[in-house]
Amino acid sequence: MAGRSPWGLTLEVQAFRPSPNGPSMDVRCGPKGEIAMNVDVGTRGAEARRKLAEMTPTSAAMNEKSADLLPVEIVPTFEMPSPLYIHSAEGAHVTDVDGNTFLDLTMGAGPHVLGHRPKVVEDAMHEQLGRTWHLVLKNDRQHELAELIREAAPGAEKTVFCNSGTEATMYGMRIARAHTGKNRVAVFDGCYHGAHDYALVKADPASPRSEPTAKVLGNGVPDTIRDDTMLVLPYDDLAAFDLIRRHKAELAVVMVQPVQNSVPRADVGPFLQELRDVCRECGVLYLLDEVVTGFRLGFGGGMEYFDVDADLMTWGKALAGGMPIGALSGKSDVMAPLGKTWGDPEGVFLGGTFSGNPLTMAAGIAALTHMRDHRDTIYPKLNEQADRLAAIVNGFCEERQIGAELHNAGSIFHMHFKRGIRTSRDFEGSNHEAEQEFYVHLMARGVIVPGIHLFFTSTEHTPEDIDTIGQAFCDALQDVRDDGLI
């Protein structure tokens, strides 16, 4: 099977060939533009890959052309015959460079609570572009967005802006150390707090569940960060409280996501509340990382959803309606070192050429004002539709006795191919082969989930879209079962 792409490359998809040891698929992408993949799959998996290859010749050609310049995707779609290149997006849909339109569950990795290109945000950006889009000087929009954050989160007495959630958590750790005079930071097993060195300390899965030891994620992170500055705690486990009490003399802050990316759960409110109480008992700062949950679970984020407050909070994603942003907020006394001059030894340094730029501020003001003014309709609808999608998929799995489960907290989702998972420590024994095939089938059926398998719905996903997505999930699960993988 061959096709000619607009880039002048011939795409060769080699036919499905059963191997002596079971199903197999060999699809190649070589110097002439052939798409490559060597995966053991069944008949339906081969059909799905063939369909995707036929649908996406221009994406395949673009990938071949840019391989030397762009060696890695920041958020890979998933391991498939070819990466997908998107040309445009609107509402709940994206359209690729071949003209295929998909229902999108990436939602920009979370920022698009209002869907792609919401008019209220687009109009505000156009208006701001008529004045200026970058200054580095103070601008009149920063105060307005900080006020909206304070309205959403009463503990956000002071706010500083940056450009990403990664920067926000990095600054949160720094200000906590400065305020307390202590150096160690505690994070949880299964957490994600960005891509800086301190955030890449994770639990060693071979270590005891109740007292995990730390390891670094990937190369290039000094072992001294792991050994001297970080502490990993077990998630949703009373043993975490004992560890905090034991290390309180050296702990500056405990950082936690209200909802973990790895296993989104809506029942962790009591744990988060008790964690706050233990931190206060021990004189340790409590930081809620609201980069994912802020303005998505509710206008007040995870703090409102779980009825919990914090000394520090970090923001990103939905804060600016899809524009790059991060922010750190906190109580006035905790944030006080930020008001010191650079020459003051008690001062804390922050920097960033584009931090607080007026174009991002305008987008954030428009998005947050809209979400605040319509909070009584946006969030009930968003969360009800999310729960309905989870019910469709989980009902199908239970009825067919499929070992998979869709977890959600509001409109934050993660699918797992094992039942009964509550924390990342329960992943052992998951059916990773079935998981990989599931997402190939899902994309072939017109639904995109990002490679990290954390996904989101938006206000632009209609009830009919939810039905379509639910059916696609069920059909993809059945495809995987028909190939004998689950």
Backbone hydrogen bonds, N-H to C=O, Kabsch-Sander energy under -0.5 kcal/mol:
donor,donor_aa,acceptor,acceptor_aa,energy
3,G,11,L,-1.3
5,S,3,G,-0.5
5,S,9,L,-2.0
8,G,5,S,-2.1
10,T,32,K,-0.8
11,L,3,G,-2.8
11,L,9,L,-0.5
12,E,10,T,-0.6
13,V,1,M,-2.3
13,V,11,L,-0.5
14,Q,12,E,-0.6
17,R,24,S,-0.6
19,S,22,G,-2.0
22,G,19,S,-1.7
25,M,39,V,-1.4
27,V,37,M,-3.6
28,R,36,A,-0.5
29,C,35,I,-0.6
33,G,30,G,-2.4
35,I,12,E,-0.7
36,A,28,R,-0.9
37,M,27,V,-6.2
39,V,25,M,-1.8
39,V,37,M,-0.6
41,V,39,V,-0.8
46,A,42,G,-2.4
47,E,43,T,-2.2
48,A,44,R,-2.3
49,R,45,G,-2.2
50,R,46,A,-2.4
51,K,47,E,-2.5
52,L,48,A,-2.4
53,A,49,R,-2.5
54,E,50,R,-2.1
55,M,51,K,-2.0
56,T,52,L,-1.8
60,A,56,T,-2.1
61,A,57,P,-2.3
62,M,58,T,-2.8
63,N,59,S,-2.3
64,E,60,A,-2.0
65,K,61,A,-2.5
66,S,62,M,-2.1
67,A,63,N,-0.7
67,A,64,E,-0.6
69,L,66,S,-0.6
70,L,66,S,-3.1
80,M,78,F,-1.0
86,I,84,L,-0.5
87,H,95,T,-2.9
88,S,95,T,-1.9
90,E,93,H,-2.5
91,G,116,H,-2.1
93,H,90,E,-2.4
94,V,102,F,-2.0
95,T,88,S,-3.0
96,D,100,N,-2.6
97,V,85,Y,-2.1
99,G,96,D,-2.0
102,F,94,V,-2.9
103,L,446,G,-2.8
104,D,92,A,-2.9
105,L,103,L,-0.5
105,L,448,I,-2.1
109,A,106,T,-1.8
110,G,106,T,-0.8
110,G,107,M,-1.3
112,H,107,M,-1.7
113,V,111,P,-2.1
115,G,112,H,-1.5
116,H,91,G,-3.0
121,V,118,P,-0.7
122,E,118,P,-2.6
123,D,119,K,-2.9
124,A,120,V,-1.2
125,M,121,V,-2.2
126,H,122,E,-2.3
127,E,123,D,-2.2
128,Q,124,A,-2.1
129,L,125,M,-2.5
130,G,126,H,-1.0
131,R,128,Q,-2.1
132,T,128,Q,-2.3
142,Q,139,N,-0.9
145,L,141,R,-1.9
146,A,142,Q,-2.3
147,E,143,H,-2.1
148,L,144,E,-1.5
149,I,145,L,-2.0
150,R,146,A,-2.3
151,E,147,E,-2.1
152,A,148,L,-1.8
153,A,149,I,-2.4
156,A,153,A,-2.7
157,E,155,G,-2.0
157,E,330,G,-0.5
158,K,330,G,-2.0
160,V,328,L,-2.4
162,C,326,G,-3.0
168,A,164,S,-1.9
169,T,165,G,-2.4
170,M,166,T,-1.9
171,Y,167,E,-2.7
172,G,168,A,-2.1
173,M,169,T,-2.2
174,R,170,M,-1.8
175,I,171,Y,-2.9
176,A,172,G,-1.8
177,R,173,M,-2.1
178,A,174,R,-2.3
179,H,175,I,-2.5
180,T,176,A,-2.1
181,G,177,R,-2.4
184,R,250,E,-2.2
185,V,229,T,-2.6
186,A,253,V,-2.6
187,V,231,L,-2.5
189,D,233,L,-3.1
191,C,188,F,-2.1
199,A,196,H,-0.9
200,L,196,H,-0.7
200,L,197,D,-1.1
201,V,198,Y,-0.7
202,K,200,L,-0.6
202,K,215,K,-3.4
204,D,213,T,-3.1
207,S,204,D,-2.3
211,E,208,P,-0.6
215,K,202,K,-2.8
217,L,200,L,-2.9
218,G,216,V,-0.8
225,I,222,P,-1.1
226,R,222,P,-1.0
227,D,223,D,-2.7
228,D,224,T,-2.8
229,T,225,I,-1.4
230,M,225,I,-0.7
231,L,185,V,-2.2
233,L,187,V,-2.9
237,D,234,P,-0.7
240,A,237,D,-2.0
241,F,238,L,-1.0
242,D,238,L,-1.1
243,L,239,A,-1.9
244,I,240,A,-2.1
245,R,241,F,-2.2
246,R,242,D,-2.2
247,H,243,L,-1.9
248,K,245,R,-0.7
250,E,247,H,-1.9
251,L,247,H,-1.2
252,A,184,R,-3.3
252,A,250,E,-0.5
253,V,184,R,-1.0
254,V,285,L,-2.5
255,M,186,A,-3.0
255,M,253,V,-0.5
256,V,287,L,-2.2
262,S,190,G,-0.7
272,L,268,V,-2.3
273,Q,269,G,-2.4
274,E,270,P,-2.3
275,L,271,F,-2.5
276,R,272,L,-1.9
277,D,273,Q,-2.0
278,V,274,E,-2.5
279,C,275,L,-2.2
280,R,276,R,-2.2
281,E,277,D,-2.3
282,C,278,V,-1.8
283,G,279,C,-0.6
283,G,280,R,-0.8
284,V,279,C,-2.8
285,L,252,A,-1.9
287,L,254,V,-2.9
287,L,285,L,-0.5
288,L,286,Y,-0.5
288,L,312,L,-2.2
289,D,256,V,-2.7
289,D,287,L,-0.6
290,E,288,L,-1.2
290,E,314,T,-1.7
294,G,290,E,-2.6
295,F,298,G,-0.6
296,R,293,T,-2.1
297,L,293,T,-2.0
298,G,293,T,-0.5
301,G,298,G,-2.0
303,M,300,G,-0.7
304,E,300,G,-1.4
305,Y,301,G,-2.3
306,F,302,G,-2.6
307,D,303,M,-0.7
308,V,303,M,-1.8
311,D,286,Y,-1.9
312,L,286,Y,-1.9
313,M,329,S,-2.6
314,T,288,L,-1.8
315,W,327,A,-2.8
317,K,325,I,-0.5
319,L,316,G,-2.6
320,A,317,K,-1.3
321,G,318,A,-1.3
322,G,317,K,-0.8
323,M,320,A,-1.6
326,G,162,C,-1.6
327,A,315,W,-1.7
328,L,160,V,-2.4
329,S,313,M,-3.0
330,G,158,K,-1.9
331,K,311,D,-1.9
335,M,331,K,-2.3
336,A,332,S,-0.6
336,A,333,D,-0.5
338,L,335,M,-1.9
339,G,336,A,-2.1
340,K,337,P,-1.2
344,D,341,T,-1.7
347,G,344,D,-2.1
348,V,337,P,-1.4
355,S,352,G,-1.0
356,G,162,C,-0.5
357,N,354,F,-1.8
359,L,133,W,-0.9
361,M,357,N,-2.3
362,A,358,P,-2.3
363,A,359,L,-1.9
364,G,360,T,-2.6
365,I,361,M,-2.7
366,A,362,A,-2.2
367,A,363,A,-2.5
368,L,364,G,-2.9
369,T,365,I,-2.3
370,H,366,A,-2.0
371,M,367,A,-2.5
372,R,368,L,-2.7
373,D,369,T,-2.6
374,H,370,H,-1.5
375,R,372,R,-1.2
377,T,374,H,-1.6
378,I,374,H,-3.1
379,Y,375,R,-1.1
381,K,377,T,-1.5
382,L,378,I,-2.6
383,N,379,Y,-2.7
384,E,380,P,-2.2
385,Q,381,K,-2.5
386,A,382,L,-1.7
387,D,383,N,-2.4
388,R,384,E,-1.9
389,L,385,Q,-2.1
390,A,386,A,-2.2
391,A,387,D,-2.2
392,I,388,R,-2.2
393,V,389,L,-2.2
394,N,390,A,-2.9
395,G,391,A,-2.3
396,F,392,I,-1.8
397,C,393,V,-2.3
398,E,394,N,-2.4
399,E,395,G,-2.5
400,R,396,F,-2.4
401,Q,397,C,-0.6
401,Q,398,E,-0.5
402,I,397,C,-2.6
403,G,486,I,-0.5
404,A,402,I,-2.4
405,E,416,H,-2.8
407,H,405,E,-0.7
407,H,414,H,-2.6
409,A,412,I,-1.9
412,I,409,A,-1.3
413,F,411,S,-0.5
413,F,455,F,-2.8
414,H,407,H,-2.0
415,M,453,H,-0.7
416,H,405,E,-2.8
418,K,416,H,-0.6
426,D,423,T,-2.1
427,F,424,S,-1.5
430,S,427,F,-2.2
431,N,417,F,-2.1
432,H,430,S,-1.4
435,E,431,N,-2.0
436,Q,432,H,-2.4
437,E,433,E,-2.0
438,F,434,A,-2.4
439,Y,435,E,-1.5
440,V,436,Q,-1.2
441,H,437,E,-2.4
442,L,438,F,-2.2
443,M,439,Y,-2.0
444,A,440,V,-2.2
445,R,441,H,-1.2
446,G,443,M,-2.2
447,V,442,L,-2.1
448,I,103,L,-2.6
451,G,76,P,-2.3
453,H,450,P,-2.2
455,F,413,F,-2.0
455,F,453,H,-0.6
456,F,105,L,-2.7
457,T,411,S,-1.1
459,T,113,V,-2.6
461,H,458,S,-1.3
462,T,460,E,-0.8
466,I,462,T,-2.3
467,D,463,P,-2.0
468,T,464,E,-2.4
469,I,465,D,-3.1
470,G,466,I,-2.8
471,Q,467,D,-2.5
472,A,468,T,-2.4
473,F,469,I,-2.6
474,C,470,G,-2.2
475,D,471,Q,-2.9
476,A,472,A,-2.6
477,L,473,F,-2.4
478,Q,474,C,-2.1
479,D,475,D,-2.3
480,V,476,A,-2.2
481,R,477,L,-2.2
482,D,478,Q,-2.9
483,D,479,D,-1.4
484,G,481,R,-2.2
485,L,480,V,-2.1
